[in-house]
Amino acid sequence: MSKAYVVPPFKIKMVEPLRKISRKARIQKLKEAGYNPFALRSEDVFIDLLTDSGTGAMSHFQWSAMMQGDESYAGSRSYYHLEKVVKDITGYAYVLPAHQGRGAEQIVIPQLVQRPGMFFISNMHFDTTRAHVELAGARALDVVDDDCFDTEKYCPFKGNFDLVKLENLIKDKQPENIAGIIMTVTNNSAGGQPVSLANMCAVKKMADHYGIKTIIDGARYAENAYFISVREETCKTMTIRQIARQMFDCADIFLMSAKKDGLVNIGGLIAIKDDEQLFKACRTYMVPMEGFPTYGGLAGRDLEAMAIGLQEALDKHYLAHRIDEVRYLGDRLRAAGVPIQHPTGGHAVFVDGGKMCPHIPYHQFPAQAVVNELYIEGGIRAVEIGSMMLGRDPDTRAQLKSHLELIRLTIPRRTYTYTHLDFVADCLIAVYQRRHTLKGYTFVYEPEVLRHFTAVLKPLE
Ligand SMILES: *Cc1c(COP(=O)(O)O)cnc(C)c1O
């Protein structure tokens, strides 16, 4: 069904004009950007689906709360407002703000690594999380269910841990060498795919058995809770908040990029269930890294906007519309034969670039080729999630081969209409129809860490 059927539960009160430059100009701008859309100026982009991170629209409640921000350096009223909201949602005892998700990661992850040679296990580490694990001297291992690599197979929870792989890995590496189990909900890197509550509970049970801490990397925990509410039989009568609370019961630590389900343009969170010693260690480390513990790298007004945004993101009408926009774009593409991760996840449609361009090998980045062609076609900016983003093995420096070569069409929250998405679908379908003509890429400049942000590429002949 490719009908748009969830009426937006909001009306628009402020607009930002969009401009589409000519095709000739787009070809030139892409070349100047080193064939890396991260280097494009946003004013040269017509519809920006690079990320859903910090790109959403705030409500008038958030904008008015910002006027009430308390900009005191220490003990800000806005901190206590945020703390109350986060405690209510999570049931956790300790709350620290951070400037964004990676700010939270840089504080907490090093505290969990007691010595060299430790491991974190996740369904799938997000790229900055993986980077912080490696910077802390540990290694990041993924044990997502293999269903997530079969883009055509319908599974309600493609973000789930493979519990057998998880237990084998714990035994293989020894429980005392596991610094933590990170539940990424939703699973960003595999299509914003949800993790079921049953799976999270099973992971928690196993972690408790082996004495390992569990961490929710929950940038999109509210979207995950929505999927649970519509897809998990035992949860259908529960509210989104009740489901979220049960998710948090499955972990000891919550790290969040509030730029996603916090509905703010900047912000992050650390919440700790009951480990006072860990909280104190984080609080101490925060001062030189993020700032005094009651502002964490943010202005008081940002804390206010986050406190309101976290609550709005748990509204089921908001979530139903948000998830339906993603579903709609996915259905339009599928109807035209474009291979996508099915079902669509919470924040993005993931197009299978490996299937679309089997003539381009992984080390020439097939998904990057589609991303670049889509910009030329319609001024649409998407992002590669594949071998280009995965990078090299930190020990051998060999190019790693991603399980999937994906093009992520990320939908900002409360920002684009179904009509914008129709235009995106039309452009991508046009690219799909000329997919055989696309060419791979190689590096002109390749940074060592998180290379995809600043790399310079050139097309291969
Ligand atoms: C975005 C994200 C992060 C990092 O957050 P930033 O706010 O971008 O620093 C970490 N984990 C997941 C799952 C994310 O989606």
The ligand as a Gaussian input file, in Angstrom:
#p B3LYP/6-31G(d) Opt

LIG

0 1
 C       23.436000       9.567000      16.354000
 C       23.820000       8.398000      17.164000
 C       24.896000       8.460000      18.048000
 C       25.801000       9.666000      18.173000
 O       25.097000      10.800000      18.529000
 P       25.526000      12.276000      18.046000
 O       24.489000      13.140000      18.666000
 O       25.513000      12.291000      16.575000
 O       26.883000      12.529000      18.594000
 C       25.170000       7.337000      18.798000
 N       24.452000       6.211000      18.663000
 C       23.412000       6.115000      17.817000
 C       22.626000       4.853000      17.724000
 C       23.069000       7.203000      17.030000
 O       22.055000       7.097000      16.166000

